[in-house]
Amino acid sequence: MDPVSCYSGSSYAERPTSLIWQDQRFEISKIISGDLYPEKKRFTVQIVTGEYFLLEYNFFIDQWVIIPL
């Protein structure tokens, strides 16, 4: 199971919708920023509890990294 669930329209991971942190799933309430790089997508998000996270998806290894802020 991916640690990040996303809306994917014309491409994968257009917009993250939820994440798993410490074995719990949290809905993303707000996307603060989103950036696209040649090797990855990066999002700064806020979850429903008010906490902020940096989410990075690496295209080459097909892997998400979740970093609490």
DSSP file (Angstrom, degrees, kcal/mol; ACC not computed):
  #  RESIDUE AA STRUCTURE BP1 BP2  ACC     N-H-->O    O-->H-N    N-H-->O    O-->H-N    TCO  KAPPA ALPHA  PHI   PSI    X-CA   Y-CA   Z-CA
    1    1 A M              0   0    0      0, 0.0     0, 0.0     0, 0.0     0, 0.0   0.000 360.0 360.0 360.0 131.1    0.0    0.0    0.0
    2    2 A D        -     0   0    0      1,-0.1    61,-0.0     2,-0.1     3,-0.0  -0.439 360.0-136.5 -67.7 141.7    1.4    3.4   -0.9
    3    3 A P  S    S+     0   0    0      0, 0.0    17,-2.6     0, 0.0     2,-0.4   0.639  92.5  49.2 -73.1 -12.3    1.9    5.8    2.0
    4    4 A V  E    S-A   19   0A   0     15,-0.2     2,-0.4    13,-0.0    15,-0.2  -0.994  71.6-155.6-129.2 129.5    0.4    8.6   -0.1
    5    5 A S  E     -A   18   0A   0     13,-2.4    12,-3.4    -2,-0.4    13,-1.5  -0.841  22.3-174.0-100.8 142.9   -2.9    8.4   -2.0
    6    6 A C  E     -A   16   0A   0     -2,-0.4     2,-0.5    10,-0.3     7,-0.1  -0.927  32.9-117.1-136.5 155.5   -3.4   10.8   -4.9
    7    7 A Y  E     -A   15   0A   0      8,-3.5     8,-1.7    -2,-0.3     7,-1.4  -0.831  36.4-171.4 -82.5 130.0   -5.8   12.1   -7.4
    8    8 A S        +     0   0    0     -2,-0.5     4,-0.2     5,-0.2    -2,-0.0  -0.938  19.0 153.7-130.2 109.6   -4.3   11.1  -10.8
    9    9 A G  S    S-     0   0    0      2,-0.5    -1,-0.1    -2,-0.5     3,-0.0   0.748  80.9  -7.3 -95.5 -95.8   -5.9   12.5  -13.9
   10   10 A S  S    S+     0   0    0      1,-0.1     2,-0.3     2,-0.0    -2,-0.1   0.650 139.4  21.2 -80.9 -14.9   -3.7   12.8  -17.0
   11   11 A S  S >  S-     0   0    0      0, 0.0     3,-0.6     0, 0.0    -2,-0.5  -0.971  94.1 -86.2-146.9 161.8   -0.6   11.8  -15.0
   12   12 A Y  T 3  S+     0   0    0     -2,-0.3    -4,-0.1     1,-0.2    -5,-0.1  -0.397 103.8  10.8 -70.5 143.0    0.2   10.0  -11.7
   13   13 A A  T 3   +     0   0    0      2,-0.1    -1,-0.2    -2,-0.1    -5,-0.2   0.900  68.7 154.1  61.2  48.6    0.2   12.0   -8.5
   14   14 A E  S <  S+     0   0    0     -7,-1.4    -6,-0.2    -3,-0.6    -2,-0.1   0.879  76.6   3.2 -69.9 -36.4   -1.3   15.2   -9.7
   15   15 A R  E    S-A    7   0A   0     -8,-1.7    -8,-3.5    28,-0.0    -1,-0.3  -0.907  75.0-129.5-153.8 119.5   -2.7   16.0   -6.2
   16   16 A P  E     +A    6   0A   0      0, 0.0   -10,-0.3     0, 0.0     3,-0.1  -0.454  22.7 179.1 -69.4 142.6   -2.1   14.1   -2.9
   17   17 A T  E     -     0   0A   0    -12,-3.4    11,-2.6     1,-0.4     2,-0.3   0.652  61.8  -1.2-116.7 -26.3   -5.4   13.4   -1.0
   18   18 A S  E     -AB   5  27A   0    -13,-1.5   -13,-2.4     9,-0.3    -1,-0.4  -0.982  56.9-157.3-158.4 163.8   -4.2   11.5    2.1
   19   19 A L  E     -AB   4  26A   0      7,-2.3     7,-3.0    -2,-0.3     2,-0.6  -0.972  18.9-126.1-143.3 158.0   -1.1   10.1    3.7
   20   20 A I  E     + B   0  25A   0    -17,-2.6     2,-0.4    -2,-0.3     5,-0.2  -0.937  32.0 171.8-106.9 123.7   -0.2    7.4    6.2
   21   21 A W  E >   - B   0  24A   0      3,-2.9     3,-1.2    -2,-0.6    -2,-0.1  -0.993  68.9  -9.0-135.1 125.9    1.9    8.6    9.2
   22   22 A Q  T 3  S-     0   0    0     -2,-0.4    -1,-0.1     1,-0.3     3,-0.1   0.914 130.2 -54.1  51.8  48.5    2.7    6.5   12.2
   23   23 A D  T 3  S+     0   0    0      1,-0.2     2,-0.4    -3,-0.1    -1,-0.3   0.627 118.2 106.4  64.9  18.2    0.3    3.7   11.0
   24   24 A Q  E <   -B   21   0A   0     -3,-1.2    -3,-2.9     2,-0.0     2,-0.4  -0.978  65.5-131.8-126.4 141.7   -2.7    6.1   10.7
   25   25 A R  E     -B   20   0A   0     -2,-0.4     2,-0.4    -5,-0.2    -5,-0.2  -0.778  24.7-171.6 -91.8 133.3   -4.3    7.5    7.6
   26   26 A F  E     -B   19   0A   0     -7,-3.0    -7,-2.3    -2,-0.4     2,-0.2  -0.983  20.6-127.2-125.8 135.2   -4.9   11.3    7.5
   27   27 A E  E     -B   18   0A   0     -2,-0.4    21,-1.8    -9,-0.2     2,-0.6  -0.553  26.4-121.2 -75.0 143.8   -6.8   13.3    4.9
   28   28 A I  E     -C   47   0B   0    -11,-2.6    19,-0.3    19,-0.2     3,-0.1  -0.785  27.1-176.1 -87.3 122.5   -4.9   16.2    3.4
   29   29 A S  E     +     0   0B   0     17,-2.0     2,-0.3    -2,-0.6    18,-0.2   0.737  66.3  14.3 -91.9 -24.4   -6.9   19.4    4.1
   30   30 A K  E     -C   46   0B   0     16,-1.9    16,-2.8     0, 0.0     2,-0.7  -0.978  57.1-144.2-154.7 136.2   -4.7   21.8    2.2
   31   31 A I  E     -C   45   0B   0     -2,-0.3    14,-0.2    14,-0.2     3,-0.1  -0.911  17.3-175.4 -98.4 114.6   -2.0   21.8   -0.4
   32   32 A I  E     -     0   0B   0     12,-2.3     2,-0.3    -2,-0.7    13,-0.2   0.909  65.1 -13.5 -77.6 -44.7    0.4   24.6    0.4
   33   33 A S  E     -C   44   0B   0     11,-1.6    11,-2.2     2,-0.0     2,-0.3  -0.988  54.0-159.9-154.9 158.8    2.7   24.2   -2.6
   34   34 A G  E     -C   43   0B   0     -2,-0.3     2,-0.4     9,-0.2     9,-0.2  -0.985  11.1-175.7-144.6 133.2    3.5   21.8   -5.3
   35   35 A D  E     -C   42   0B   0      7,-3.2     7,-2.7    -2,-0.3     2,-0.5  -0.965  13.3-149.0-131.8 146.5    6.7   21.7   -7.4
   36   36 A L  E     +C   41   0B   0     -2,-0.4     5,-0.2     5,-0.2    -2,-0.0  -0.966  18.1 175.9-117.4 128.8    7.8   19.5  -10.3
   37   37 A Y        -     0   0    0      3,-3.2     3,-0.2    -2,-0.5    -2,-0.0  -0.806  46.2-101.9-121.9 164.6   11.4   18.6  -10.9
   38   38 A P  S    S+     0   0    0      0, 0.0     3,-0.1     0, 0.0    -1,-0.0   0.838 122.1  28.8 -57.5 -32.3   12.8   16.3  -13.6
   39   39 A E  S    S+     0   0    0      1,-0.1    20,-2.1    20,-0.1    21,-0.6   0.550 126.8  12.1-106.2 -10.0   13.2   13.4  -11.1
   40   40 A K  E     - D   0  58B   0     18,-0.2    -3,-3.2    -3,-0.2     2,-0.4  -0.984  55.5-125.3-159.5 165.7   10.4   14.1   -8.6
   41   41 A K  E     -CD  36  57B   0     16,-2.1    16,-2.8    -2,-0.3     2,-0.4  -0.943  28.0-163.4-113.5 143.6    7.2   15.9   -7.5
   42   42 A R  E     -CD  35  56B   0     -7,-2.7    -7,-3.2    -2,-0.4     2,-0.4  -0.996   7.8-178.3-133.4 132.9    7.2   17.7   -4.2
   43   43 A F  E     -CD  34  55B   0     12,-2.9    12,-3.3    -2,-0.4     2,-0.5  -0.985  18.5-153.0-129.2 138.6    4.2   18.9   -2.2
   44   44 A T  E     +CD  33  54B   0    -11,-2.2   -12,-2.3    -2,-0.4   -11,-1.6  -0.970  34.2 174.6-105.0 125.2    4.0   20.8    1.1
   45   45 A V  E     -CD  31  53B   0      8,-2.8     8,-2.4    -2,-0.5     2,-0.4  -0.860  31.1-140.5-132.1 161.5    0.6   19.8    2.7
   46   46 A Q  E     -CD  30  52B   0    -16,-2.8   -17,-2.0    -2,-0.3   -16,-1.9  -0.986  21.8-148.0-119.3 133.8   -1.4   20.3    5.8
   47   47 A I  E >   -C   28   0B   0      4,-2.6     3,-2.3    -2,-0.4   -19,-0.2  -0.467  35.3 -93.3 -95.6 173.4   -3.4   17.4    7.2
   48   48 A V  T 3  S+     0   0    0    -21,-1.8   -20,-0.1     1,-0.3    -1,-0.1   0.707 122.9  60.2 -62.3 -21.7   -6.7   17.6    9.1
   49   49 A T  T 3  S-     0   0    0    -22,-0.2    -1,-0.3     2,-0.1     3,-0.1   0.550 119.4-107.3 -81.5  -7.1   -5.0   17.7   12.5
   50   50 A G  S <  S+     0   0    0     -3,-2.3    -2,-0.1     1,-0.3     2,-0.1   0.326  76.3 133.8  98.3  -6.8   -3.2   20.9   11.5
   51   51 A E        -     0   0    0     -5,-0.1    -4,-2.6     1,-0.0     2,-0.3  -0.426  47.6-135.2 -77.8 153.5    0.3   19.3   11.0
   52   52 A Y  E     -D   46   0B   0     -6,-0.2    17,-2.6    -2,-0.1     2,-0.3  -0.855  21.7-177.7-111.8 145.1    2.4   20.0    8.0
   53   53 A F  E     -DE  45  68B   0     -8,-2.4    -8,-2.8    -2,-0.3     2,-0.5  -0.978  24.3-136.3-139.1 151.4    4.3   17.5    5.9
   54   54 A L  E     -DE  44  67B   0     13,-3.1    13,-2.7    -2,-0.3     2,-0.5  -0.949  24.8-165.2-103.5 125.7    6.6   17.6    2.9
   55   55 A L  E     -DE  43  66B   0    -12,-3.3   -12,-2.9    -2,-0.5     2,-0.4  -0.952   6.1-175.3-114.5 128.9    5.8   14.8    0.4
   56   56 A E  E     -DE  42  65B   0      9,-2.4     9,-2.4    -2,-0.5     2,-0.5  -0.989   8.9-164.7-126.5 130.1    8.2   13.8   -2.3
   57   57 A Y  E     -DE  41  64B   0    -16,-2.8   -16,-2.1    -2,-0.4     2,-0.6  -0.961  10.9-151.9-113.2 119.9    7.5   11.3   -5.1
   58   58 A N  E  >> -DE  40  63B   0      5,-2.7     5,-1.3    -2,-0.5     4,-1.0  -0.814   1.5-160.3 -92.8 118.4   10.6   10.0   -7.0
   59   59 A F  T  45S+     0   0    0    -20,-2.1    -1,-0.2    -2,-0.6   -19,-0.1   0.881  86.6  53.9 -62.5 -40.9    9.7    9.0  -10.5
   60   60 A F  T  45S+     0   0    0    -21,-0.6    -1,-0.2     1,-0.2   -20,-0.1   0.833 121.2  26.8 -71.7 -34.6   12.8    6.8  -11.1
   61   61 A I  T  45S-     0   0    0      2,-0.1    -1,-0.2    -3,-0.1    -2,-0.2   0.397  99.6-128.5-108.4   2.4   12.4    4.6   -8.0
   62   62 A D  T  <5 +     0   0    0     -4,-1.0     2,-0.4     1,-0.2    -3,-0.2   0.943  61.9 135.1  52.4  56.2    8.6    4.9   -7.7
   63   63 A Q  E   < -E   58   0B   0     -5,-1.3    -5,-2.7   -61,-0.0     2,-0.3  -0.996  48.4-142.0-142.7 140.4    8.7    5.8   -4.1
   64   64 A W  E     -E   57   0B   0     -2,-0.4     2,-0.4    -7,-0.2    -7,-0.2  -0.758  10.4-161.7 -96.0 144.9    7.2    8.4   -1.7
   65   65 A V  E     -E   56   0B   0     -9,-2.4    -9,-2.4    -2,-0.3     2,-0.5  -0.996   5.0-160.2-122.8 133.2    9.1   10.1    1.1
   66   66 A I  E     -E   55   0B   0     -2,-0.4   -11,-0.2   -11,-0.2    -2,-0.0  -0.968   9.5-177.8-116.8 123.9    7.1   11.8    3.9
   67   67 A I  E     -E   54   0B   0    -13,-2.7   -13,-3.1    -2,-0.5     2,-0.1  -0.978  21.4-135.8-124.4 119.2    8.8   14.4    6.1
   68   68 A P  E      E   53   0B   0      0, 0.0   -15,-0.2     0, 0.0    -2,-0.0  -0.486 360.0 360.0 -70.5 143.3    7.1   16.1    9.0
   69   69 A L              0   0    0    -17,-2.6   -16,-0.2    -2,-0.1   -25,-0.0   0.386 360.0 360.0-109.1 360.0    7.7   19.8    9.2
